[in-house]
């Protein structure tokens, strides 16, 4: 059974990746940073560094042959809904890889919704039942059935943050370590996780790409 928000076509009317990138640029270029204070200034700085991160991945990340073959194996239309925000550091490190994967099959329609404008939707996909963590990827067929979901971080990144929090690191400190990990990993763990999900969802894929 599909969700009400799907029947209302809210995911279908979400932003494309190009529109999301344009919004990210506009939120930086159309601002006078010297006039910002408090949380607004902090979010401006987040958006600015996130744009650099996502541009780097857009330019340099290349999907593996295994992921290319796996994504191409789907012959039915799908809607890939990503819930996120432009200030989200994890999104800057993961959304470009998701977008690259979606580009591999013209039957995939990638659409992006802003979390804070769609809290009723993110509340269907809470992390650990309580947290509106982002980004969250949810994949639907044309009838609105959920095929699979992913998020908000690759497994190693989740474990790293959990351990750093347990050891008393501040948010600023664990974010620094988290993004060092992302920089070294270069999207490969997310790519591997997506491939494993795709193979589980469609077992026929492993006859083409092999088990990784």
Buried (B, 14 or more C-beta within 10 A) or exposed (E): EEBEBBEEEBBEEBBBBEEBBEBBEEBBEEBEEEEBEEEEBEBBEBBBEBBEBBBBBBEEBEBBEBBBBBBBBBEEEBBBBBBBBBBBBBBBBBBBBBBBBBEBBEEBBBBBBBBEEBEEBBEEBEBEEEEBBBBBBBBBEEEBEBBBBBBBBBEEBBEBBEEBEEEEBEEEEBBEBBBEBBEEBBBEBBBBBBBEBBBEEBEEBBEEBEEE
